[in-house]
Amino acid sequence: MTEPGFLLSTRASYDAVAAAYAGRFHDELAAKPVERAMLGAFAELVPSAEPVADIGCGTGHVTARLRDLGLSAFGIDLSSQMVALARRQHPGLRFDEGSMTALDLPDRTLGGILAMYSIIHIPREHLPQVFAEFHRVLVPGGRALLVFQVGDAHERRTEAFGQSISLDCYWRSLEHVAESLGRAGFAEDARLLREPDEHEKLQRGFLLVRRPADVV
């Protein structure tokens, strides 16, 4: 099956900047207390016996944080170069290549999903497919935490870290993402809007949702 163009360009862009990205973001959580707090809340709510997927894991620094919080975490990323770096930097963790549009996971096998700044590369018309995949692979009662830049715009980036890229970014409102998750069958636990810090231009949105328990 031919992959959509946005997946090809996203993979190529992150392959091109993987090494520089790793150097820039490897310790970013140290300066982000709100992100750390939301990850902590997510870790407490995930069913303890189930694995957790960090989808769009990049070079794995957040996957490692989830592990440190006591979760059985592994990473999935579209970019083979990001996955290769993640495996080298965190040899005790599992990292797989894959797309959130078609997860290579059985139904009802995950206790949690983290999508931290990764749905921003998904065009609007493909979000329902992504959220249906998230719902499919979570156990009833499983949690998903989504983090993303908030706005109402489409931006195409053509350069990063001195490399030529072609990377589409989609900024969305909390309300829009929450409504899309609701249509996919999720129930909302919490939402948070964080103002940008001195290095950011856009607000950050956090949505914590769950796949409801089956009704008997």
Protein Blocks (a to p, Z undefined) as FASTA:
>chain_A
ZZdfklmmmmmmmmmmmmmmmmmmmmmmmmmmklmmmmmmmmmmpcfkbccddehklnol
mmmmmmmnopacddddfblklmmmmmmmmmmbccddddfklccbdehkbfbdcdehklmm
pcfklmmmmmmmmmmmpcehiacdddddddddddddfbeehiacddddddddfklmmmmm
mmnopacfbdcdddddfkbfbdcdddddddddddZZ
